[in-house]
């Protein structure tokens, strides 16, 4: 099988980077295309190598994740960010997911979970290991204030069943820009799919109920 998921490792610990590179060698569909030890090097290599996923290790995650996510949004919007973490606060983790991170896992999680997380990130899904999932629970009621006007537009069209190409045509924006907004919505609603994001938006009162839900209320 040809490698299809191009990963850039970002961490300042050489042993950690080498260990991750070695364990990912067992996954035939994942290729480590480079290693960065600083945020600036990660930006330079992202341009040069065009990775699918940046895997930010615990040594740099809390220092660089926010700035890298902002930079990628403006320069490499198709690149996903997965975080390998030591214990972090719920507020910090919610913040980086709201900024577009594809989720994360703890350093105590298994190699198999890391491979699963990278595959999920590449597919555009939000992945949080069991250790991190509690940090995202009961967060939908405050999502309304976190959505940008454009994300609200995309959310409404998702609820109408539109696909990304149709949303792009309706809003007059590029399809890859829609892809970026959809990924952000998945993160902000802690959803693994478009359908789940719409369901969570309705559950939080951010969308009108469906006809079936209206009927159930009568």
C-alpha positions, -999 to 999 in steps of 0.1 A, spaced: 0 0 0 14 35 -9 17 59 19 -12 85 17 -10 103 50 19 127 51 29 136 87 52 163 99 64 157 135 67 189 157 85 185 190 117 196 206 125 161 221 146 141 197 139 107 214 102 113 213 103 122 176 124 92 168 101 69 188 70 82 170 87 78 136 96 42 145 61 32 156 45 49 126 67 29 103 44 -1 111 15 17 94 17 13 56 -6 42 49 13 68 70 46 84 61 67 108 83 79 134 58 98 156 82 106 168 117 105 203 132 118 214 166 103 249 166 71 267 154 91 286 128 106 254 114 72 238 114 59 267 92 88 265 68 85 227 64 48 229 61 53 251 30 81 229 16 66 195 23 28 201 23 20 176 50 -16 163 56 -12 163 94 10 182 118 15 160 149 26 184 177 42 166 206 38 175 243 71 195 245 57 222 222 19 217 221 9 242 248 35 267 236 29 266 198 -5 251 191 -25 283 190 0 302 168 5 273 144 -33 268 141 -37 305 132 -8 304 107 -22 272 91 -56 287 88 -42 315 67 -15 296 48 -21 259 47 -58 254 55 -59 218 43 -33 207 68 -47 192 100 -32 195 135 -32 166 160 -19 171 195 0 146 217 -4 159 252 6 157 288 -22 167 312 -38 200 301 -66 222 313 -101 218 298 -102 255 289 -69 252 269 -80 221 251 -114 235 242 -97 266 229 -74 248 205 -102 226 193 -123 257 187 -93 271 167 -94 241 144 -73 213 160 -83 178 149 -82 166 185 -56 148 205 -45 120 227 -23 116 258 12 103 259 -1 74 279 -23 62 251 -14 33 229 5 34 196 -26 19 179 -46 49 191 -21 73 177 -24 56 143 -62 57 145 -61 94 155 -39 103 125 -62 85 101 -92 102 117 -76 136 114 -67 130 78 -103 121 70 -114 154 86 -129 140 118 -124 151 153 -105 125 174 -102 126 212 -90 97 232 -110 86 262 -86 105 285 -94 138 267 -131 134 259 -143 146 294 -126 180 286 -151 186 258 -183 174 275 -213 197 281 -198 225 260 -224 230 233 -245 257 251 -216 282 248 -208 274 212 -230 302 198 -206 329 209 -177 310 194 -191 308 159 -180 333 133 -207 348 109 -194 326 81 -195 295 103 -231 303 110 -238 305 73 -221 272 67 -239 256 97 -273 266 82 -265 251 48 -252 219 64 -285 216 82 -302 220 49 -283 189 36 -260 208 13 -226 194 3 -194 214 4 -194 223 -33 -230 235 -32 -222 256 0 -192 271 -18 -214 281 -48 -241 296 -25 -217 316 -4 -194 326 -33 -163 311 -16 -138 284 -25 -145 247 -17 -114 245 4 -126 274 25 -158 256 31 -138 225 41 -119 246 66 -152 260 81 -167 225 83 -137 212 102 -139 241 126 -176 234 132 -169 197 139 -143 208 164 -165 234 181 -194 210 185 -171 181 194 -187 162 166 -172 133 146 -194 139 115 -214 166 98 -247 149 108 -236 149 145 -226 186 143 -261 195 130 -277 174 157 -256 191 184 -265 225 170 -302 216 172 -297 202 207 -281 234 218 -310 255 203 -288 270 176 -310 256 148 -347 251 145 -359 215 152 -368 193 123 -404 186 113 -403 154 132 -391 172 163 -419 198 160 -444 169 158 -430 152 189 -434 185 209 -471 188 202 
